[in-house]
Amino acid sequence: MYYPDELVEEVRAKNDIVDVISGYVRIQKKGSSYFGLCPFHNEKSPSFSVSRDKQMYYCFGCGAGGNVFTFLMAYENCSFPEAIKELAERAGVGLPEMEYSEEVKKRENKRAKLLEVNKEAARYFYYLLRSPKGTAGHQYLTGRSLSEETMKKFGLGFASVSNQELVSYLRSKGYVDELVKEAGLASFDEKYGMHDKFWNRVMFPIQDINHKVIGFGGRVMGDGKPKYLNSPESMVFDKSRNLYGLNFARTSRKNNIILCEGYMDVIAMHQAGYTQAVASLGTAFTIGQASLLRRYTNEVLLAYDSDGAGVNAALRAIGILRESGLRGRVINMEPAKDPDEFMKTFGAPAFQERIDQAENSFFFELRILERDYDMRDPDAKTRFYREIAKKLCNFEEEVERENYIQSVAEKYHIGYDNLRKLVVSYAAQTGFVKPVERPKPTVAVKNTPQENVKRNQRLLLTWITEEPELYQKIKKYIQVEDFTETLYRQVARKLFEDLDQGVFHPASVISMFQDEEEQREVASLFNTKLEREPTETDREKALHDIVCQVKSNSVAYYSGAGGEGMTIKQLIDAKKALEELRKTHISLH
């Protein structure tokens, strides 16, 4: 939904960035800014700065930067509308309601009711687990080595041995039978009438990325069948587009996500500190789930069961990950059956070793494929190599294909040229573009003068935001057009217009840009530092030099462009201003 600029600015202004970020990151005041460990990359020394004056954050280590909106979007992995809603609610700012048609309004009301009844059911299951009626369930979970804190985090519960209690409870809360049935919490038949779908099971609430309960998984505590019973799909529960544990994993600040098969695997991993673990919901991994993961990571580690079914599931998942543009690696669980058993038997440090040793998904496929061939038999060995060549054809990107050809040749002791010829042959047969010749290395061209030009412009913008009163002293000499980079010029225009009106909100400038990379670059414009911090006596000289350089580069730029972008008169005036500027002393006091 579109929100007016005035409303966006009101929400931003009423959410002090230091107060908001301190709720997520431990920061301490140093000078005029606050510093802490960056939440967006691993570091040991604090390089993450938060400025109350600028209402911006910036990491001098990884370059992450922006205002309170971009922080929430990056940290919570949410969209701009979601961020503005959360911050508006925090600040008590009312947002306009969207206008719905009657049909859409009815649908949204039904959706809200389903979420509401699921939440109430989750509360009931949660309460029951901690009551005398839930003793068996509680003993089962503690017997699986789960702590009270972990049970609370995941909202684990218990469904009573009676198959009527939840229905009766929800009726007492005013929920009609039809809604309870539609939520998948109850069923109806002639023998039992309206009765609970889940009974005598430990319960796992399934939450979407916003922590809303959308369904349930119930596990028997003995040898009953089915072992797991899951909610049917509904208006709020689409198994193929949700993942168990993603509501926590998406903010784990890890470089990967670990994909497991079961609820208990995910919970055991989180309890051990691997908070990036998720699981598919009683179904095979899907394209929709891969697309969801792609919002939060580029690499997925598969921690599937080590039995035959787990291997086959991993092979299917690898193809889906590759199709979705995600890197995949496979964690070896052996001799344990699954991550839950691994944690209990070997512990978290040993699992980290397995993560470090995780196998490239393509080589995992080849290793499993190799089991079907007797490598002592030349004929079988040749057929295996042919299958490898066919698989290599699936890499459409030339550089990637070339890299894998080289690595496979080394691993399986095949001559590189022979393997490459085989791949080219199969590529021609199947219609794939054949691999190109490896390009000769070229020397990157350095553009130091241009970088110096950009750096001086960044330094000047940073200086103005740190000492806005400086603008009045240099506005006679520096105009918006003197910033020759398009992005810098857009920033300077907004900043100068605000300062001319006596307004100073550099954080609002970031809201002009929607692209994440542009937002990061804008943040860097306001956080560029001199390589050496000058002494107080040298600061005025440093400033004078920077202003002169910006003006001089501007004159050279427009002169070199044949005056394009500036009239002849403007160019003559700019040259006069530069001459005057060189003779002028700019005071910082």
N, C-alpha and C positions, 0 to 999 in steps of 0.2 A: 504493500500500500504506500502511496505517496503522501508525505507529510510536508506542510509548508515550511520553508526555510526558517521562518520566525519561530515556529514551534520546535523544530530541531534544535535551534540555538538556545531556546528556553530550557529544554531538557538538558542540554550539555552544560549550560551555565549553572544549573541547580544541582549538578553532580560534580562536586569537587574531585578532581582526578586523584589527588593524594588520598582522600578518604576512601574512594572506590578501590584503588589498587592495593591499599594497605589491607583490604579485606581478603586479598588473594596472595599478596607477596609481602614478606617482611622487609620493610624499608626503614632506613634511619637517615635523619637529617645531617647533611654535610654541606656547610656553606648555605647557599640559597636553594639548593636542590636536595632531593632525597635519593638515596642509593640502596640497591639490594641486588641479590642474585637474579639474573634474568630468567624468567619463567619459560622463555622460548628457545633456549639452548643451554646445554650443560656448561657450567663454569664454576670455578672455585673462588675467584676474586670478583666482587661486585662491580659490574659495568653498566647496570641497568639504572638509568636516572629518571626521576619524575620531578617535573617542575610545576610548582603551584602557580608561579607567575605566568608561565606560558600555557598552563593547563595541558601539558603534553608529556609523553614519555619517550625515551629513546635509549637504545642499547648500543653502547660504543663497541660492543663485541660482535654482535651479529647484524646490527643495522635495523632491527625491529623498532618501529616507532609510530606514533600517531596520537590521537586524542582519546577521550574516554570511550567513545563508540568503538574505535578500531581495537582498543585493548580488549573490550568485552567480546567483540566478534572473534578476535584471535584466541583469547584464552578459553572461551566457552564454545568455540567453533559454531557460532550461530550467525544468522543473517542480520543485516542492518535493521529490518523491521522488528526482529526478535530483540535485538540489543536496545533499540529505542523504547520498546514496550517495557522491558525490565527496568531501565533507568528512569522512565517516566513514573512507573509505579513506585520506585524507590524514593523519588523526589516529590511524589504527590501531584504530579502534573497529569491532568486529564487529556486523553487522546480522543480524537473524533471517532465515532463508531462508523464502521463501514455500512453502506446501504446494501441490504440483501433483498433479493426477490423472495416472494413467499415460499417458493420451493426450496431455495437455498437456506432460508431461515429455518424452515422445518427440519431440513437435514442437519444443520448445525446444532439445533436444539436436541435432536436425537443423539448426535455424537457426544454432546456435553453430558447428556443423561447416562449414556453408556460408560463414559469415563467416571462419572460420579458413582454409579453402582459398583463398578470394579474397585474403586478406591474404598468404598464401604466394606466390600467383601474382603479386601486385603487387610483392613483394620481388624475385621472379625477373626480371620485366620491368624493374624499376628497375636491378638489377645489370647486366642484359644491355646496356642503353643505354650504360652507362659502361665496357663491356668492348670489346675489338677487334671482336667480332661485331656490336656496335651502332653502329659508326662511321657507317654510312649514316643511321641514325635520328638520331644526334647532330648530324650535319652538316645534316640537314633542319631540325631544331628551331632550331639556331643561325642557320641561314639565314632563319628566320622571326623573327629578332631576339629570341629568348628567352634570358635570362641563365641561368647555372647556378643562381643562387639561386631564380629562378622555377621552373625545372624541378624543383628539389628540393622546393619548397613544394607543388607539385601532384603530386609523386610520378611524374612522367612516365617512361615506360619504352619498351621495344622488344621486339617479338615476332620471334623468329628467322626467317630465310628458310626454315628447315626446319619442316615441319608436325608434327614428332614430339617436339620438345625439351621443351616444357612438360609434356606427358603423361608423358614419361619422368622428368622432374624430380619431378613430384608423386607419381608411383608410388614413387620412391626415398624420399620423405618419409612414405610409409605411407598415402597417400590412395587409396581404392579408386576404380575407374573410374566406378562408378555415381554417386558423389558429385561427381566432376570434371565428368561430363556434366550432372548436375542444376544445377551452378553455372554452366553455360553456357560452360565453358572448353574443352570438347572435343565432338566429334561422332563418330558411328560410321557407316561405310558399308562395303559389301562390297569396294569397290576399295581403300580406304586403311586399313580397319579403324578402330581408335581413333586419332583424330588431333586436333591442335590446331585450335580454332576460329579463332584469330588467328595469322597468320604474315606476316612481312615488312611489319609496320605499326608506326608509332609508337603507343604505348599511353597512354590517358588513364584512370587509375583513377577510378571514380565513387564518391564517398563520401556517406554519409548525414550528418545534422546533427551526429552524434557522432563524425565522422571515421572511421567504419568503412567498409571497402571493400565495396560491395554489387554492383558490376558494372564493366564496362569499355567504353570506346569505342576503336576502333582505326582509324587513318587511313592510307590508302595514301600513299606519298611521290611517286607519279607520277600517271598518268592512269587507273589501274586502277579497276574498278568492283566493289562499291560504294565510293564515296569514303570513307564512314564505315560501319563495321560495329560494331553495339552488342550487348552481352550480351542474351540473351532474358530475359524476366521470370521470376522465381523467387520462392521463399518470402521472400527478403530484398530483392529488387529489383522495385519497382513503379514503372515509368517515370512514371506519371500522378501520383505522390505524392512525387516527389523532384525536386530541381533541382541541376544541376551548379554547384558553387561555393558553395552555400548554407552549407556547413559553415564557410566563412570569412566570407561576407557577413553572416551573422546577428550577428556581433560587430563589424561595421565601424564602429559608432557614427555612421552617416550618417542623414540624415532620409528617405532613400528607398532603394529597391533598383532597380538597372538590369537590365532583362530583355533578354538577347541571344538569338541563335539558335544559336550554335555554341560549342564548347569553346575554340577558338582566340580567339574574341572575348572570352570571359570572362578567359582567361589574359592576353591583351594589356592588358585593362582593369585587372586587378589589378596587373600589372607597372608600369602608368602611375600607380598610386596610387588607382584607383577600385575599392576593395576591396569595394564593395557590388554588384558585377556577378554575375549568375547566368544560366543558360541552361536551357531545357527539353531533354529527353534524346532527341533524334532524333525527337520527335513534336510535334504541335501542342500549344500551351499548353492546360492543362486546368483545370477547376474545382478539382480536388484540389490542383493546384500553386498556384492563387490562394489557396485556403484556408490553405495552408502559409505563403505570403508574408504573409498577414494577421496571423500571429502576431508578425511582426517589423517591419512598417511599415504606414503608411496610404497611401503614395504609391509608385507604380511608374512608372519611366521606361522607355519602349520604345526600344531601340536595335537595331531590326531592319534587315535589308538594305534598300538603297534601291531595289532592282528591284521589278518587279511582284509577284513571289511574296512579297517582304518586306512590301510594302504590304498585300496581302491577309491575310497572317499577322497584321500589326498590327491590322487591322480586326477580325479574329476575337478577338484577345487583348483588345481594348478592351471588347468586349461582355462577355467573361468577367470582366474586372476590375470592370466596373460592376455586374454581377450579384452579385459577391462583396463589394461595398461598398468597393472600393479606388479611390482617385483615380488617374487615368492621364494621363501626358503623353508626347508623342512627340518624340524627338530626331531632328533632320534630319541624315542621314549624308552627303548629297550635297556634293561630287561623288564622295566615296569610296563604295565598294560596301558596306562593313561597318565595325564598330568597329575590327577588327584593322588594316584598310587605313588607316582614318582616323588611328589612332595613329602608324603608320609615316610617313604623309605630312604630317600637320599637327601632331601632338604633343598632349600632355596639356593645356596651357593653352587651346588652341583648342577642345578637347573640353569644357572647363568652360564656355566661352562658349556652346557648343551646348546644354549642360544648362540654363544660365540662360535661354536663348531657347526651351526646349522648349515645344511647342505643346499647348494643352489638347486632350485626346483627342476631345472632341465637335466642336471646330472642325476638327480633323484629318479626322474623318469627313465633315464638310460640305465641306471643301476637295476631298477625293477625289471626293465625290458630284458636286460642281459640274462636274467634267471631262465628265460625261455630258450636260451641257446647254449649248446655245448661248445665252449670256447676252445676246446682241444681239437675240435673237428673243423678243418679248414673251410668246408662248405658252410657249416653253421655260422662260423665266424664271419664269412663273407656276407651271408644274409643279414647278420646283425649289423654290419657296417652299412649295408644298403638301407636298413631301417633308420639308422642314425642320419644318413644323408637326407632321407625323406623328411625327418623331423626338422633338420636344419633348414629346410626350404620354408618352414613356417615363419621364420624370422624375416619379415618383409623389409625391415630397415637394414640397409647395406652394411653399415658400420657394425651393428650388433651381430649380424650374421657372420661377418668376417672374424669378429672376436671369438665367437663360439666355435667356428671351424678350427681356428688356431688352438683354442683350449681343448677341444675334443681330440684333435690330432695328438696333442701332447699327452693327454690322459690315457688314451687307448692305444698309443704307439702306432698311429697310422701316419703315413707320410702326408704332410700338409697339402702338397700339390695333388696327390692322388685323391684325398678326401674332397678337396675343392672341385676337382674335375667331376667327381661323382655327384656332388651337390648341383653343379652347373647342369649336368645331364638331366637330373630329376627336375630341376627348376624349369628347364626347357619343356619337358614332357607335361608338367603340371600347369604351365602358364605363368609361373613366377618369373619375375625379372631376374636374370642371372646376376650373381655378385660382380661388382665392378672391381677393377684393379685397385689395389690399396694405394691411396694417394701418397705422393711424396711429401715428406714433412716440409712445412713452410715456416718461415720466421714471422712471428706476429709483429705487426707494425705498431710502434709506440707513438702515441699522440700526446706527448708531454705538454707542449705549448697549449693545446686546447684544454687539457686537464687543468692547467694553471689558470686559464681564463675562467673556467667553471668554478674552480675553488675560490677565487677572489670574489666572485659573485655570491657564493654560498657564505663566505666569511662575513660579507657586508650585511646580508640578510640576518645572519645570526646575531651580529653586533646590534642591529636595529631592534631585534626582538628582546635582547637583553637590556638595552638602554634606549627605550622608545623615544626619549627626549632628544636623542641624537638626530632623529629624522628632520626636525625643524632646522638643524644646522647645516644639513647637506642637501636639502630638497632643491636649493637653488642650482646645484651642480648635477645632481643625479635624478634622472627621470626613469619612468618605467621602461622606456625603450632601450636603456643602457644595459638591461639584462637580456642578453642575446639568445639564451636558451628559452624555448617556448614555455616550458613548465615554470622556470624561474620567473619569467615575465608575468605569467598568470598570477603567481604568488605575490610578486611585488605590487602588481596592480591592486589586488584586494587589500594587501597590507597598507599601502600608501593611501588608498581611498578611506580606509577606516581611520588611520592616523590623522588625516586631514579633517575628519569629523570628530576628532577627540576620542575615538574608540580604539581599544587595544585588546583584540581577542585572536591571537595567532592560532589557537586551537580550532577556531571556526574555519580557518583557511582549508584545513584538511578535509572538512565536510564537503568542499567543492568537488572533490575527486572520488570516484567510485572504485577505480582500479587499485588493488592492494599495493602493487609495486609503486604506483604514483604516490600513494599515501606515505609509504616508507621513504620515498625520495623527498617529499615535502618535509617530513619530520627531520630528515638529515639537513635540510636547508637551515633549520633553526637550531642545529646542534653541531655546527662545524667549528672546530677549535684550531687556533694557531699551533703549529708544531711545538713552539716554545712559548710559554706564557710570558709576555713582556713585563718588565718592571713598570711601576707606576709612571716613571719619567719617560719610558719608551712607548707607552700605550698610545699617546697622541700621535707620535711619529708612525707607529704601526697602522693606526686608523687612517692617517693621511695617505700613507702609501697604498693601502687597499682601495680607498675611494679614487685615488688617481689612476690606479691600474684598471679599475672597472670602467672609468670614463675613457681612458686611453684605448682600451680594448674595444669599447663601443665605437669610438671614432674610426679605428682601424677596420672594424667589421663592416660598418656602413660605407666607408670609403672604398673598401675592397669589393663590395657588392655593387659598385657603380652608383651608389646613392639610393639603391632600392630599399624601400622601407622608410626613407627619410627624404624630405625635399632638400634642394640645394641650400635653401636658407637655413633649414634646421641643422644641416651638417655644418654650415659656417658658424652658426650659433654654438653648436656643440664644441667645435674647435676653440672658440673664444672662451667658453666656459672652462675647458680643460686648461688653457693657458692661465686663466685667472685662478683656478683651483691650485695649480702648482705653486703659486705665490702666496696662497692663503693658509693661515694657521687655523686649524679646527680645534677648538677647545672642548675638553670633556667635562668642564666644570661650569 
